[in-house]
Amino acid sequence: MTQGDEGAIRAAETPAGWDRAVDLDADPATIPDPAELEVPAELRAEIERRMALYPDRHSAAIPALTAAQKLHGWCSPEAIAQVACVMRVTPAYLSSVVTFYDMLSDQPVGRNSVYVCTSVACHVKDAKRVYDAIERAGAGLSDTVIREFECLGACDMAPMASVNGRFVGPLTEEDAPAIVDAIAKGEEVLPGRGLGDGGRG
Amino acid sequence: MLTEKRVLLENIDEPGLNTIDVYERHGGYKSLRKALFDTDSHALIEMLEACGLRGRGGAGFSMGKKVSFIPKGSQDKYLCCNADESEPGTFKDRLLMQKNPHRLIEGCLIASIAAGATHAFIFIRGEYELQADILDAAVAEAYAKGYIGRHMLDSRRSVELVVHRGAGAYICGEESALLDALEGKRGNPRLKPPFPAIQGLYQGPTLINNVETLSNVPLIVANGADWFKSMGTEKSAGTKVVSVSGNVQNPGNFEVELGVKARDIVYDLAGGPPEGRRVKCWFPGGSSAPVLTEADLDLAYDFETMAQAGSMLGSGAIIVVDDSQSIPGLALRLAEFYRHESCGKCSPCREGTNWTVKMLERIENGDSTPMDLEIMAQVQSNIIGNCLCVLGDSMAMPIGSMIEKFRPEFEEHIEDARARADVEAHAA
């Protein structure tokens, strides 16, 4: 609660641009023309391979956007246009998918990710303190997104975090500098303490 | 002293069990051969009904019944394995997929044969990258050996299997939202009926089962329905992989027969709360289950008993909370989870989760009075049963149970926070 508005209810954070007016006169974006839009060959091949796996090509939307996000770093308008072009769907349709899922981002984010679980099972093991310590230690880290995340399904390692998709835990506040340091150097974080390390499961 | 009964988790720690050679050495894919050549789908469905296997994902519905609801005929039918394990406290499917992916694949194939499905999908949550990679490799191995695909093992049956990765949304574990996500849309739940068994994926009849449920299927086909029924209780047959987490000394996955005492699971297997601490409350089936108290630990851990006690077995995830924890703080974190994960389609859930968080924040900030507890309890009861899916209920039930069982603590917390806020206001 901020000073001065005691008793008021704090509004949830709103996404950037939510109060900007929509241009109602503009035509909706159409399916990009393959003759005009260049799509990286590898991305095109991956999306086409995915579409072939399903009875309906729309099912490939999430895997295709994940692949595009990997290439572009985030689901930028350019990335969405490329996927739309290959999948023959409108960019608006793909935008609706991107904004729904936590792992797809319509904002530029860092290429490194540190998702610290603070859900119930980690919460009772002081996960919030671990998150705060990592966030403090990683304040100067570039190209990295550090965020609280909902249950990652590794409550036996609580408190834990997913660093670039690799689960590490159990963590303490003292681990924060080592985690940040390894990310900055591009090394594996906390070797031997990840899920799957040395047969750990 | 309770010990584990390892059936699903047998040999789970053997290195290389995730490869097809080791799995075959342990008798893997023999059940698939049996399902393909020695029996027919009618007999398979009868066996699945007779064995009493109930869904391990949360609802506990009879798997055999679910298969029998799938219409016969030549239309395209589908099987979806729900591997979107996102219920806080649950991590059993993660272990099964990571260590023994071929048993799940075999289970998917046998269930597809029983349901007459030609396409099977494993919908795995996007965060499980390691497990999805292992599954992908296992599926490729099984394709190469002819277990999956057109005319599998030179029979007349064909099943295609695809591992589909989600992108991070708790709601996609709800079966109809899972179908929308698999169709490439936003994962919003659908209006039911029609149920997925009649009209599911791509409008076709669809069987949806959890990872643990499907992993049981090859064992049942191999050993028979009576073998499965001999474990557990009369109405809750078989074993259950229980994920124990929270304030325990030895968290992890433990496989036990259904019907054992919950106290034995928490103390004998998971080591109980840390030295000098007592169990304050526990969630018997993931964070969506109403909390139970210390005394309830003496109940039998099965579907019926947990339901009779006013909670549920759910996904079989026990989260233990010891007496060092504050219940209002726990309630706030719980409510924040459901607010974040609500898809926003139904108003009672979207608004109810939001306002519950705001009211709990007010308690923490010293802005509320004990009267707010009444309002909060009322909001919870207005959510239950009023939405397309049970996500809202999943918050309303545990929060409601916390207010009911720990009301004095909430009241004390409200007074303390108000007193603190007063002191701060005077100091400022």
Interface residues (C-beta under 8 A of the other chain):
Chain A: M1 Q3 E6 G7 I9 R10 A12 L53 Y54 P55 D56 H58 S59 A60 A61 I62 P63 L65 T66 S96 V97 F100 Y101 D102 M103 L104 Y115 T118 S119 V120 A121 H123 V124 K125 E150 C151 L152 G153 A154 C155 D156 A158 S162 G165 R166 F167 L195 G196 G199 G201
Chain B: I12 D13 P15 D76 E85 S86 E87 P88 G89 T90 F91 D93 R94 L95 Q98 K99 H119 R125 G126 E127 Y128 E129 L130 V162 H164 R165 G166 A167 G168 A169 Y170 A181 L182 E183 G184 K185 R186 G187 Y202 S243 S245 G246 N247 P251 G252 N253 F283 S287 A317 I319 V321 D322 Q325 G329 L330 R333 L334 F337 H340 E341 C343 N354 K358 E361 R362 N365 D367 A425 A428
